[in-house]
Amino acid sequence: MAAALAVCGLAAAGCGDDADEQGGTDASGCAARTTLGAVEGAVEGAVEGAVEGAAARDGLCVFRGIPYAAPPTGELRFRPPQPVAPWQGTLRATDGSRVCPQVRDSLSEEYPDDREVFGDEDCLRLNVWTPRPDRSSARPVLVFVHGGAARFGTANEPRYDGAALATKGDAVVVSINYRLGALGWAELGGLDPAYRGSANNGLRDQMAALAWVREHIADFGGDPANVTAFGESEGAFGLSAMLATDHPERLFRRVILQSGTGYLVHSAAARPARPPVEDMAVLKTMPAGELVERQEKALARTAPGAAGAVYFGPSVDGTLVRDSTIARVTEGNAKGVDILLGTNRDEVNFFGQEGPERMRALAQAYGPTFFPRSLAPARERMAAAYRAGRSPTDAELAMFTDQAMRVPAIRLAEAQARWRPTYLYEFAWRPAAGVGAVHTAELPFVFGTLRFTGIAGGAEALRTDRDRLAELSARMVDAWTSFARTGDPNARKLTPRPDWPPYHPPNRATMTWDLDPHVLNDPRGNERELWRDVPLVSLR
C-alpha cells in the first residue's frame, strides 16, 4: 500500500515555481502557511443564513487554483501524478480559470470563459473555502469531485461554489480538478508497456488531491482526521472505485456518493478505454486541444449519446482497484468509512431533455445497448411490471435508471450496512416544465447555489418558487454537513426536517428529498425485487 500511495502523489504533492502566481504580501487577511510555502487567497462575501461564527459577518477566505501535483506535461503526460518542490515567496491563489483539456459542453457544464476547446494541461489544481485559515479551528472538511462523464467539467464551475456549505456548515470545503478523457483514462499499456495502468491516472489524480488535503488542510482551518469526500456522477464513480482500493480510510473518513456507484466502474473483464490515436510517439507530442478534439470525433462515431457518458472512467485493474466495489465493501474493505449515498428518480431522462423524439430514441436504445443479455428471457415480464402506470417510453427509462443507478446504490447500501450505519436517499424534486428529477438535479440544492445548468425547467422553477426551493436546499446542506461533521445526518439539525434512519433490510428506510422531505420504506420495492438475482457487475 505504501508504494501505491507514493505513486498517487501522497507524499507532499504541492505546486512548482510560477512567477505569475507568486510575490507580494497578504493584503486580504486570508493567508495560510503550509510546508510547501505561503498561500494568499481573497475574502469573498458572506452567505445569507450562515451559522454564528462561520464567517457570517466578514465573508469567507477563498483560495482558488492551488496546485496539488506537478503539471502532467511533457514526459509526465499519461503518467501518475507527481509531487513538486515547495515554492518561494507567496503563492497568490486567486485563479479560478483552470479547466482540464476538453471540448466545451455548454449544455450541461458551466465554464469560466467562452473557449470552445480547452488545452492547458497544467490543471491539477484545487480550491478551498474556509471561514478562517486558522490551525486551531479543526473544522470538518468536505472535498468535492465533479462529474461530467470523465470528459467534461471543472471544479471552477459557479454551481460548485462551496460558500454555502462552508458558512452554513461551519466547514472547510475543497473542490478538485483531475485529468479527463484519454489524458486521464485511456489504457496505453498495449502501445508501450511502460504506460501500463494509465487507465486509472484520473483516479490517481483524485487520490493525490485527497492526500494533499490530509497533509495540508489543517493550515486552512480543517481537521485532516475528519474528511468527507463527496462526488456526483463521474466523481461518485471515482470515489466508489476508491472504496475498492486498499485502506480507503486513509483517504477519507466519510464519503457521499451522488448518482454513482461501483457499477459504473469498468469491470476487470471489460475493455479499457482506448486513445483516439494508436501511436505512442504522436500521443506524447500532440497538442492537448487537438487530442481531445480527435477524441470527441471518435466517440461521436463509436459511443454516441449515453454510451459516451460511460466510456471513460476508473477500472478494476487488480493492483490499485483490487476488485469490484460491491465485492470489496461486502468483505468489509470500507468498514472504516461512513457512507451516505443516493440517486435521482429520473436519472437517465437527463440524456433526452432536448425533446420527445430524443427521449423516445433514448428509450429505444436502452434494450439493445445496455439491458443485460443474461436477462433477455425475462425482459418482457420485467417491462410489463414497469409499464404499470407508465407510458412505454417512461417504463423503459425507469428500467434504465434502476439498472444503472438506483439498484446498484441499494446494493452498495446493503453491503455497507453490515458494517456501519449507512444512509440512502432518493432525490425526487422535478421542475414543472422539465422531464423529471434528472441526473445532476440535486447539485443546485446540495451546494446552495440554485444554479440549474443542464436541467430543463430549472431556471423557470426558480423564478416561480424560489422560497420553497431555497428551503429544500437549506435542508440538504444541513444534512450533508451534519453527516460530514459526525457521520450522522440527524446529529446537527439547523433546519426542520424528518429524522433519517439508517438503511437496512427489511425496512430499507430511504430519505425522499422533495419540497416536503419524507422517509419511505422500500420505495417501489416490487420493481427493486425484479433485479434481485441479476449480477450487476458493470454497465460498461
ZAPALUM-564659 format. One record per residue (C-alpha): residue in three letters; x negated, z, y. Coordinates in steps of 0.2 Angstrom, whole numbers, plus 2048, in hexadecimal, padded with zeros to 3 digits. Example, Ala and Ser with C-alpha at 12.3 -4.5 7.8 and 13.67 -1.06 7.14 Angstrom:
<nodes>
[node 'ALA', [7C2, 827, 7EA]];
[node 'SER', [7BC, 824, 7FB]];
</nodes>
This chain:
<nodes>
[node 'MET', [800, 800, 800]];
[node 'ALA', [7F2, 804, 80C]];
[node 'ALA', [7EB, 7F3, 80A]];
[node 'ALA', [7FC, 7EB, 80D]];
[node 'LEU', [7FF, 7F6, 81D]];
[node 'ALA', [7EE, 7F0, 824]];
[node 'VAL', [7F3, 7DE, 822]];
[node 'CYS', [803, 7E1, 82B]];
[node 'GLY', [7F9, 7E7, 83A]];
[node 'LEU', [7FD, 7F9, 838]];
[node 'ALA', [7ED, 7FF, 83E]];
[node 'ALA', [7ED, 7FF, 851]];
[node 'ALA', [7F5, 7EE, 855]];
[node 'GLY', [7F5, 7EC, 867]];
[node 'CYS', [7F1, 7DF, 875]];
[node 'GLY', [7E2, 7D5, 87A]];
[node 'ASP', [7DA, 7D2, 88B]];
[node 'ASP', [7E5, 7C8, 896]];
[node 'ALA', [7E0, 7C8, 8A9]];
[node 'ASP', [7F1, 7C3, 8AE]];
[node 'GLU', [7F9, 7D2, 8A7]];
[node 'GLN', [7EC, 7DF, 8AC]];
[node 'GLY', [7E6, 7E9, 8BC]];
[node 'GLY', [7EE, 7F3, 8C9]];
[node 'THR', [7F5, 804, 8C9]];
[node 'ASP', [806, 80B, 8C4]];
[node 'ALA', [811, 80A, 8D3]];
[node 'SER', [822, 80C, 8CA]];
[node 'GLY', [81F, 81D, 8C2]];
[node 'CYS', [821, 814, 8B1]];
[node 'ALA', [810, 815, 8A9]];
[node 'ALA', [80A, 81A, 897]];
[node 'ARG', [7F9, 81C, 890]];
[node 'THR', [7F6, 817, 87F]];
[node 'THR', [7E7, 816, 874]];
[node 'LEU', [7E6, 803, 877]];
[node 'GLY', [7E6, 806, 88A]];
[node 'ALA', [7F2, 80A, 899]];
[node 'VAL', [803, 801, 89B]];
[node 'GLU', [80D, 7FF, 8AA]];
[node 'GLY', [820, 7FB, 8AA]];
[node 'ALA', [82E, 7FB, 8B7]];
[node 'VAL', [83D, 805, 8BB]];
[node 'GLU', [84D, 7FD, 8B7]];
[node 'GLY', [85F, 803, 8BD]];
[node 'ALA', [868, 811, 8B5]];
[node 'VAL', [876, 80D, 8A9]];
[node 'GLU', [888, 814, 8AD]];
[node 'GLY', [88C, 822, 8A1]];
[node 'ALA', [87B, 827, 89D]];
[node 'VAL', [879, 839, 896]];
[node 'GLU', [872, 846, 8A1]];
[node 'GLY', [85F, 846, 8A2]];
[node 'ALA', [85E, 834, 89A]];
[node 'ALA', [859, 82B, 8AA]];
[node 'ALA', [86B, 82D, 8B0]];
[node 'ARG', [865, 82D, 8C2]];
[node 'ASP', [854, 825, 8C3]];
[node 'GLY', [856, 816, 8B7]];
[node 'LEU', [84B, 812, 8A8]];
[node 'CYS', [839, 80E, 8A6]];
[node 'VAL', [838, 7FD, 89E]];
[node 'PHE', [829, 7F5, 897]];
[node 'ARG', [82B, 7E2, 892]];
[node 'GLY', [81F, 7D7, 889]];
[node 'ILE', [813, 7E4, 881]];
[node 'PRO', [808, 7DB, 874]];
[node 'TYR', [809, 7E4, 863]];
[node 'ALA', [7FD, 7D7, 85A]];
[node 'ALA', [7F1, 7CA, 85E]];
[node 'PRO', [7F8, 7B9, 863]];
[node 'PRO', [7FA, 7AF, 852]];
[node 'THR', [7F1, 7A0, 859]];
[node 'GLY', [7E2, 795, 854]];
[node 'GLU', [7DB, 79C, 843]];
[node 'LEU', [7E9, 7AA, 843]];
[node 'ARG', [7F7, 79D, 842]];
[node 'PHE', [800, 7A0, 831]];
[node 'ARG', [7F6, 7B0, 82E]];
[node 'PRO', [7FC, 7C2, 82D]];
[node 'PRO', [7FD, 7CB, 83E]];
[node 'GLN', [7EC, 7D2, 844]];
[node 'PRO', [7E8, 7E0, 84F]];
[node 'VAL', [7DF, 7DE, 85F]];
[node 'ALA', [7D3, 7E8, 86A]];
[node 'PRO', [7D8, 7F4, 877]];
[node 'TRP', [7D9, 7ED, 889]];
[node 'GLN', [7D1, 7F2, 899]];
[node 'GLY', [7DA, 7F7, 8A8]];
[node 'THR', [7ED, 7F8, 8A9]];
[node 'LEU', [7F8, 7EC, 89F]];
[node 'ARG', [807, 7E7, 8AA]];
[node 'ALA', [816, 7E7, 89E]];
[node 'THR', [823, 7DE, 8A8]];
[node 'ASP', [823, 7CD, 8A0]];
[node 'GLY', [834, 7CA, 897]];
[node 'SER', [832, 7B7, 895]];
[node 'ARG', [82A, 7B6, 883]];
[node 'VAL', [833, 7AB, 877]];
[node 'CYS', [82B, 7A7, 866]];
[node 'PRO', [82A, 794, 862]];
[node 'GLN', [83B, 78D, 85F]];
[node 'VAL', [847, 77F, 865]];
[node 'ARG', [854, 786, 871]];
[node 'ASP', [864, 78B, 869]];
[node 'SER', [86F, 78E, 879]];
[node 'LEU', [87F, 790, 86F]];
[node 'SER', [87B, 7A0, 867]];
[node 'GLU', [86B, 7A7, 870]];
[node 'GLU', [867, 7AD, 882]];
[node 'TYR', [856, 7A7, 888]];
[node 'PRO', [84C, 7AD, 897]];
[node 'ASP', [84A, 79B, 89E]];
[node 'ASP', [850, 78A, 89C]];
[node 'ARG', [843, 782, 891]];
[node 'GLU', [849, 777, 882]];
[node 'VAL', [83A, 77A, 878]];
[node 'PHE', [830, 78A, 877]];
[node 'GLY', [81E, 789, 871]];
[node 'ASP', [814, 798, 876]];
[node 'GLU', [80D, 7A1, 867]];
[node 'ASP', [807, 7B0, 870]];
[node 'CYS', [818, 7B8, 86E]];
[node 'LEU', [815, 7C7, 863]];
[node 'ARG', [81B, 7D3, 870]];
[node 'LEU', [827, 7E1, 872]];
[node 'ASN', [832, 7EA, 87F]];
[node 'VAL', [835, 7FC, 882]];
[node 'TRP', [843, 805, 88B]];
[node 'THR', [840, 818, 88E]];
[node 'PRO', [848, 825, 899]];
[node 'ARG', [836, 82B, 89C]];
[node 'PRO', [825, 827, 894]];
[node 'ASP', [821, 839, 891]];
[node 'ARG', [818, 83F, 881]];
[node 'SER', [822, 850, 881]];
[node 'SER', [833, 847, 880]];
[node 'ALA', [833, 842, 86D]];
[node 'ARG', [843, 838, 86F]];
[node 'PRO', [84B, 82E, 860]];
[node 'VAL', [845, 81C, 85F]];
[node 'LEU', [84F, 80D, 85C]];
[node 'VAL', [845, 7FC, 858]];
[node 'PHE', [850, 7EC, 858]];
[node 'VAL', [84C, 7DD, 84E]];
[node 'HIS', [855, 7CE, 854]];
[node 'GLY', [85E, 7C1, 84A]];
[node 'GLY', [85F, 7AE, 84C]];
[node 'ALA', [85D, 7A7, 83A]];
[node 'ALA', [84A, 7AA, 83B]];
[node 'ARG', [84A, 79A, 846]];
[node 'PHE', [851, 7A0, 857]];
[node 'GLY', [852, 7AE, 863]];
[node 'THR', [847, 7BA, 86C]];
[node 'ALA', [846, 7CD, 870]];
[node 'ASN', [848, 7C9, 882]];
[node 'GLU', [85A, 7C3, 882]];
[node 'PRO', [864, 7CC, 88F]];
[node 'ARG', [871, 7D1, 881]];
[node 'TYR', [864, 7DB, 879]];
[node 'ASP', [860, 7E6, 888]];
[node 'GLY', [85D, 7F7, 882]];
[node 'ALA', [862, 800, 892]];
[node 'ALA', [873, 807, 88C]];
[node 'LEU', [86C, 80D, 87B]];
[node 'ALA', [85D, 816, 884]];
[node 'THR', [867, 81E, 891]];
[node 'LYS', [877, 822, 888]];
[node 'GLY', [86E, 828, 878]];
[node 'ASP', [85F, 830, 881]];
[node 'ALA', [854, 825, 876]];
[node 'VAL', [845, 819, 877]];
[node 'VAL', [84A, 808, 873]];
[node 'VAL', [83E, 7FA, 86D]];
[node 'SER', [841, 7E7, 86A]];
[node 'ILE', [835, 7DC, 861]];
[node 'ASN', [831, 7C9, 860]];
[node 'TYR', [82A, 7C2, 850]];
[node 'ARG', [825, 7B1, 84A]];
[node 'LEU', [833, 7A5, 846]];
[node 'GLY', [836, 795, 83B]];
[node 'ALA', [827, 78D, 832]];
[node 'LEU', [81B, 797, 83C]];
[node 'GLY', [821, 7A7, 835]];
[node 'TRP', [82A, 7A3, 825]];
[node 'ALA', [823, 794, 81C]];
[node 'GLU', [81A, 796, 80C]];
[node 'LEU', [809, 78C, 80E]];
[node 'GLY', [800, 792, 7FE]];
[node 'GLY', [804, 782, 7F6]];
[node 'LEU', [7FA, 779, 803]];
[node 'ASP', [7EC, 785, 804]];
[node 'PRO', [7EA, 794, 7F9]];
[node 'ALA', [7E2, 79E, 807]];
[node 'TYR', [7F4, 79E, 810]];
[node 'ARG', [7FD, 7A5, 800]];
[node 'GLY', [80B, 7B1, 806]];
[node 'SER', [80D, 7A9, 817]];
[node 'ALA', [820, 7A9, 814]];
[node 'ASN', [821, 7BB, 819]];
[node 'ASN', [816, 7BB, 828]];
[node 'GLY', [826, 7BD, 833]];
[node 'LEU', [82A, 7CC, 829]];
[node 'ARG', [818, 7D3, 82B]];
[node 'ASP', [81A, 7D0, 83E]];
[node 'GLN', [829, 7DB, 83E]];
[node 'MET', [820, 7E8, 834]];
[node 'ALA', [811, 7E8, 840]];
[node 'ALA', [81D, 7EB, 84E]];
[node 'LEU', [824, 7FA, 845]];
[node 'ALA', [812, 800, 842]];
[node 'TRP', [80E, 7FF, 854]];
[node 'VAL', [81E, 809, 858]];
[node 'ARG', [818, 817, 84C]];
[node 'GLU', [807, 817, 854]];
[node 'HIS', [80B, 816, 866]];
[node 'ILE', [81D, 81A, 86A]];
[node 'ALA', [819, 82C, 86E]];
[node 'ASP', [810, 826, 87D]];
[node 'PHE', [821, 81F, 883]];
[node 'GLY', [82B, 82F, 880]];
[node 'GLY', [831, 82B, 86E]];
[node 'ASP', [82F, 835, 85E]];
[node 'PRO', [825, 82A, 851]];
[node 'ALA', [82D, 835, 843]];
[node 'ASN', [83E, 830, 848]];
[node 'VAL', [83F, 81D, 848]];
[node 'THR', [84E, 813, 845]];
[node 'ALA', [84C, 801, 842]];
[node 'PHE', [85C, 7F6, 845]];
[node 'GLY', [85E, 7E4, 843]];
[node 'GLU', [86C, 7D7, 843]];
[node 'SER', [86D, 7C7, 838]];
[node 'GLU', [85B, 7C1, 835]];
[node 'GLY', [855, 7D2, 83C]];
[node 'ALA', [85F, 7DB, 82F]];
[node 'PHE', [859, 7D0, 821]];
[node 'GLY', [847, 7D4, 826]];
[node 'LEU', [84B, 7E7, 826]];
[node 'SER', [853, 7E5, 815]];
[node 'ALA', [844, 7DD, 80E]];
[node 'MET', [83A, 7EC, 815]];
[node 'LEU', [844, 7F7, 80A]];
[node 'ALA', [83D, 7EE, 7FB]];
[node 'THR', [82B, 7F1, 801]];
[node 'ASP', [821, 800, 7FC]];
[node 'HIS', [825, 810, 805]];
[node 'PRO', [831, 809, 813]];
[node 'GLU', [832, 81A, 81A]];
[node 'ARG', [821, 817, 821]];
[node 'LEU', [829, 80A, 82D]];
[node 'PHE', [839, 813, 832]];
[node 'ARG', [843, 823, 82E]];
[node 'ARG', [853, 81A, 830]];
[node 'VAL', [85A, 808, 830]];
[node 'ILE', [86A, 800, 836]];
[node 'LEU', [86E, 7EF, 82E]];
[node 'GLN', [87A, 7E4, 838]];
[node 'SER', [881, 7D5, 82F]];
[node 'GLY', [872, 7D3, 823]];
[node 'THR', [86C, 7DA, 812]];
[node 'GLY', [860, 7D6, 804]];
[node 'TYR', [86B, 7C9, 7FE]];
[node 'LEU', [865, 7BE, 80C]];
[node 'VAL', [853, 7C0, 806]];
[node 'HIS', [84B, 7B2, 7FC]];
[node 'SER', [84B, 7B7, 7EA]];
[node 'ALA', [83B, 7B5, 7E0]];
[node 'ALA', [842, 7A6, 7D7]];
[node 'ALA', [847, 79D, 7E7]];
[node 'ARG', [83C, 790, 7EF]];
[node 'PRO', [834, 797, 7FE]];
[node 'ALA', [837, 78E, 80F]];
[node 'ARG', [82B, 77F, 811]];
[node 'PRO', [823, 779, 821]];
[node 'PRO', [828, 768, 82A]];
[node 'VAL', [817, 760, 827]];
[node 'GLU', [80E, 761, 816]];
[node 'ASP', [7FC, 761, 81D]];
[node 'MET', [7F3, 771, 820]];
[node 'ALA', [7E7, 769, 82D]];
[node 'VAL', [7F5, 762, 837]];
[node 'LEU', [7FF, 772, 836]];
[node 'LYS', [7F1, 77C, 83D]];
[node 'THR', [7EE, 771, 84C]];
[node 'MET', [7FF, 76A, 850]];
[node 'PRO', [806, 771, 861]];
[node 'ALA', [813, 77F, 85D]];
[node 'GLY', [821, 776, 867]];
[node 'GLU', [81E, 766, 85D]];
[node 'LEU', [81E, 770, 84D]];
[node 'VAL', [82F, 778, 850]];
[node 'GLU', [837, 768, 856]];
[node 'ARG', [832, 760, 845]];
[node 'GLN', [838, 76F, 83C]];
[node 'GLU', [84A, 76D, 844]];
[node 'LYS', [84B, 75B, 841]];
[node 'ALA', [847, 75E, 82E]];
[node 'LEU', [853, 76C, 82D]];
[node 'ALA', [861, 761, 835]];
[node 'ARG', [85F, 755, 826]];
[node 'THR', [85C, 761, 818]];
[node 'ALA', [864, 772, 81D]];
[node 'PRO', [872, 76F, 82A]];
[node 'GLY', [87E, 77B, 830]];
[node 'ALA', [87F, 78C, 827]];
[node 'ALA', [872, 787, 81A]];
[node 'GLY', [865, 786, 828]];
[node 'ALA', [86A, 798, 82D]];
[node 'VAL', [863, 79E, 81D]];
[node 'TYR', [854, 792, 81A]];
[node 'PHE', [846, 79D, 822]];
[node 'GLY', [844, 7B0, 81F]];
[node 'PRO', [83C, 7BD, 814]];
[node 'SER', [839, 7BA, 802]];
[node 'VAL', [836, 7C5, 7F2]];
[node 'ASP', [823, 7C1, 7F0]];
[node 'GLY', [81F, 7CF, 7E3]];
[node 'THR', [811, 7D6, 7EE]];
[node 'LEU', [819, 7DB, 7FF]];
[node 'VAL', [82B, 7D9, 7FB]];
[node 'ARG', [82A, 7E0, 7E9]];
[node 'ASP', [83C, 7DB, 7E2]];
[node 'SER', [84D, 7D9, 7E9]];
[node 'THR', [853, 7E6, 7F5]];
[node 'ILE', [862, 7EB, 7EB]];
[node 'ALA', [857, 7EE, 7DB]];
[node 'ARG', [84A, 7F8, 7E5]];
[node 'VAL', [857, 803, 7EF]];
[node 'THR', [860, 806, 7DF]];
[node 'GLU', [850, 80D, 7D7]];
[node 'GLY', [84E, 819, 7E6]];
[node 'ASN', [841, 80F, 7F0]];
[node 'ALA', [849, 813, 800]];
[node 'LYS', [84F, 824, 7FC]];
[node 'GLY', [845, 82A, 80B]];
[node 'VAL', [84F, 81F, 817]];
[node 'ASP', [860, 822, 81F]];
[node 'ILE', [86A, 812, 81F]];
[node 'LEU', [879, 80D, 829]];
[node 'LEU', [87F, 7FB, 827]];
[node 'GLY', [88E, 7EF, 828]];
[node 'THR', [895, 7DE, 82B]];
[node 'ASN', [8A2, 7D5, 836]];
[node 'ARG', [8B3, 7D0, 82F]];
[node 'ASP', [8B1, 7BE, 832]];
[node 'GLU', [89E, 7BB, 832]];
[node 'VAL', [89D, 7A9, 82D]];
[node 'ASN', [8AA, 7A3, 839]];
[node 'PHE', [89C, 7A4, 845]];
[node 'PHE', [896, 793, 83E]];
[node 'GLY', [8A7, 78A, 841]];
[node 'GLN', [8AB, 790, 853]];
[node 'GLU', [8A9, 77E, 85A]];
[node 'GLY', [8BB, 77A, 854]];
[node 'PRO', [8C7, 779, 846]];
[node 'GLU', [8BE, 76A, 83E]];
[node 'ARG', [8AE, 773, 83E]];
[node 'MET', [8B6, 782, 836]];
[node 'ARG', [8BE, 777, 828]];
[node 'ALA', [8AE, 76F, 825]];
[node 'LEU', [8A5, 780, 823]];
[node 'ALA', [8B2, 785, 817]];
[node 'GLN', [8B1, 775, 80D]];
[node 'ALA', [89E, 777, 80C]];
[node 'TYR', [89F, 789, 805]];
[node 'GLY', [8A3, 785, 7F3]];
[node 'PRO', [897, 777, 7EF]];
[node 'THR', [889, 77F, 7FA]];
[node 'PHE', [889, 792, 7F8]];
[node 'PHE', [896, 798, 7EB]];
[node 'PRO', [88D, 79E, 7DB]];
[node 'ARG', [88D, 791, 7CE]];
[node 'SER', [88E, 79F, 7C1]];
[node 'LEU', [8A0, 7A3, 7C8]];
[node 'ALA', [8A6, 791, 7C7]];
[node 'PRO', [8B3, 795, 7B9]];
[node 'ALA', [8BA, 7A3, 7C3]];
[node 'ARG', [8BA, 79A, 7D4]];
[node 'GLU', [8CD, 795, 7D4]];
[node 'ARG', [8D2, 7A7, 7CF]];
[node 'MET', [8C8, 7AF, 7DD]];
[node 'ALA', [8CD, 7A2, 7EA]];
[node 'ALA', [8DF, 7A5, 7E6]];
[node 'ALA', [8DD, 7B8, 7E9]];
[node 'TYR', [8D5, 7B4, 7FA]];
[node 'ARG', [8E3, 7A8, 7FF]];
[node 'ALA', [8F0, 7B6, 7FE]];
[node 'GLY', [8F5, 7B7, 811]];
[node 'ARG', [8E7, 7AA, 816]];
[node 'SER', [8E6, 798, 819]];
[node 'PRO', [8DB, 78E, 80D]];
[node 'THR', [8CE, 78C, 81A]];
[node 'ASP', [8CE, 79F, 81F]];
[node 'ALA', [8CE, 7A4, 80C]];
[node 'GLU', [8BE, 79A, 809]];
[node 'LEU', [8B6, 7A1, 818]];
[node 'ALA', [8BB, 7B3, 813]];
[node 'MET', [8B3, 7B0, 802]];
[node 'PHE', [8A3, 7A9, 80A]];
[node 'THR', [8A2, 7B9, 816]];
[node 'ASP', [8A5, 7C4, 807]];
[node 'GLN', [898, 7BC, 7FC]];
[node 'ALA', [88B, 7BA, 80A]];
[node 'MET', [88D, 7CA, 814]];
[node 'ARG', [89A, 7D7, 80F]];
[node 'VAL', [898, 7D9, 7FC]];
[node 'PRO', [885, 7DA, 7FD]];
[node 'ALA', [887, 7E7, 80B]];
[node 'ILE', [892, 7F1, 800]];
[node 'ARG', [886, 7F0, 7F1]];
[node 'LEU', [878, 7F6, 7FC]];
[node 'ALA', [882, 805, 802]];
[node 'GLU', [887, 809, 7F0]];
[node 'ALA', [874, 808, 7EB]];
[node 'GLN', [86E, 813, 7F9]];
[node 'ALA', [87D, 81F, 7F8]];
[node 'ARG', [875, 826, 7E8]];
[node 'TRP', [867, 82D, 7F2]];
[node 'ARG', [86C, 830, 803]];
[node 'PRO', [87C, 831, 80E]];
[node 'THR', [87F, 81E, 813]];
[node 'TYR', [88B, 818, 820]];
[node 'LEU', [895, 807, 81F]];
[node 'TYR', [89F, 7FE, 82C]];
[node 'GLU', [8A9, 7EF, 82F]];
[node 'PHE', [8AA, 7E7, 841]];
[node 'ALA', [8BB, 7E1, 843]];
[node 'TRP', [8BE, 7DD, 856]];
[node 'ARG', [8C2, 7CB, 859]];
[node 'PRO', [8C5, 7C3, 86A]];
[node 'ALA', [8D6, 7BC, 86C]];
[node 'ALA', [8D0, 7AA, 870]];
[node 'GLY', [8C3, 7AB, 862]];
[node 'VAL', [8C2, 7A7, 850]];
[node 'GLY', [8C0, 7B9, 849]];
[node 'ALA', [8B3, 7C7, 849]];
[node 'VAL', [8A5, 7BB, 847]];
[node 'HIS', [892, 7BD, 843]];
[node 'THR', [889, 7C5, 852]];
[node 'ALA', [89A, 7CC, 85A]];
[node 'GLU', [894, 7DE, 858]];
[node 'LEU', [884, 7DC, 862]];
[node 'PRO', [88C, 7DD, 874]];
[node 'PHE', [894, 7ED, 86F]];
[node 'VAL', [885, 7F5, 866]];
[node 'PHE', [87A, 7F1, 875]];
[node 'GLY', [887, 7F5, 882]];
[node 'THR', [883, 7E5, 88B]];
[node 'LEU', [894, 7DD, 888]];
[node 'ARG', [88B, 7CC, 888]];
[node 'PHE', [895, 7C0, 87C]];
[node 'THR', [889, 7B2, 87A]];
[node 'GLY', [88E, 7A7, 86B]];
[node 'ILE', [89E, 7B0, 869]];
[node 'ALA', [8AD, 7A5, 86C]];
[node 'GLY', [8BA, 7AE, 877]];
[node 'GLY', [8AF, 7BC, 87B]];
[node 'ALA', [8AC, 7BA, 88D]];
[node 'GLU', [8BF, 7B7, 890]];
[node 'ALA', [8C3, 7C7, 886]];
[node 'LEU', [8B7, 7D0, 891]];
[node 'ARG', [8BF, 7CA, 8A1]];
[node 'THR', [8D1, 7D0, 89B]];
[node 'ASP', [8CD, 7E0, 892]];
[node 'ARG', [8BC, 7E7, 898]];
[node 'ASP', [8C1, 7F9, 898]];
[node 'ARG', [8C6, 7F9, 886]];
[node 'LEU', [8B7, 7EF, 881]];
[node 'ALA', [8AB, 7FB, 88A]];
[node 'GLU', [8B3, 809, 881]];
[node 'LEU', [8B0, 802, 870]];
[node 'SER', [89E, 7FE, 875]];
[node 'ALA', [89B, 810, 87B]];
[node 'ARG', [8A2, 816, 86A]];
[node 'MET', [896, 80B, 860]];
[node 'VAL', [887, 80F, 86B]];
[node 'ASP', [88B, 822, 868]];
[node 'ALA', [88C, 81F, 855]];
[node 'TRP', [87C, 815, 855]];
[node 'THR', [872, 821, 85F]];
[node 'SER', [879, 830, 856]];
[node 'PHE', [873, 829, 846]];
[node 'ALA', [862, 825, 84D]];
[node 'ARG', [860, 837, 853]];
[node 'THR', [866, 840, 843]];
[node 'GLY', [86B, 834, 835]];
[node 'ASP', [87D, 838, 837]];
[node 'PRO', [888, 82D, 843]];
[node 'ASN', [894, 83C, 845]];
[node 'ALA', [887, 849, 84B]];
[node 'ARG', [886, 846, 85D]];
[node 'LYS', [897, 83F, 863]];
[node 'LEU', [898, 83C, 876]];
[node 'THR', [8A7, 831, 874]];
[node 'PRO', [8B8, 834, 86B]];
[node 'ARG', [8B7, 82B, 85A]];
[node 'PRO', [8BC, 82F, 848]];
[node 'ASP', [8B0, 838, 83C]];
[node 'TRP', [8A7, 82B, 832]];
[node 'PRO', [8A5, 831, 820]];
[node 'PRO', [896, 82B, 815]];
[node 'TYR', [89A, 81C, 809]];
[node 'HIS', [89B, 820, 7F7]];
[node 'PRO', [8A7, 81A, 7E9]];
[node 'PRO', [8B6, 81D, 7E6]];
[node 'ASN', [8BB, 820, 7F8]];
[node 'ARG', [8AF, 813, 800]];
[node 'ALA', [8B2, 819, 811]];
[node 'THR', [8AF, 80B, 81E]];
[node 'MET', [8AF, 80D, 831]];
[node 'THR', [8B9, 7FF, 838]];
[node 'TRP', [8B3, 7FB, 84A]];
[node 'ASP', [8C1, 7F4, 855]];
[node 'LEU', [8C9, 7F9, 865]];
[node 'ASP', [8D1, 808, 85B]];
[node 'PRO', [8C2, 80D, 84F]];
[node 'HIS', [8C8, 814, 83E]];
[node 'VAL', [8C2, 817, 82D]];
[node 'LEU', [8C9, 80E, 81E]];
[node 'ASN', [8C6, 811, 80C]];
[node 'ASP', [8C1, 802, 802]];
[node 'PRO', [8C8, 7F5, 80E]];
[node 'ARG', [8CD, 7E5, 804]];
[node 'GLY', [8C8, 7ED, 7F4]];
[node 'ASN', [8D1, 7E0, 7E9]];
[node 'GLU', [8C6, 7D3, 7F1]];
[node 'ARG', [8B6, 7DD, 7EF]];
[node 'GLU', [8BA, 7E0, 7DC]];
[node 'LEU', [8BA, 7CD, 7DA]];
[node 'TRP', [8A7, 7CD, 7DC]];
[node 'ARG', [8A4, 7DD, 7D1]];
[node 'ASP', [89A, 7D4, 7C3]];
[node 'VAL', [892, 7C6, 7CD]];
[node 'PRO', [87F, 7C8, 7CE]];
[node 'LEU', [87C, 7C5, 7E1]];
[node 'VAL', [869, 7C2, 7E1]];
[node 'SER', [867, 7B7, 7F0]];
[node 'LEU', [871, 7AA, 7FA]];
[node 'ARG', [862, 7A0, 7FD]];
</nodes>
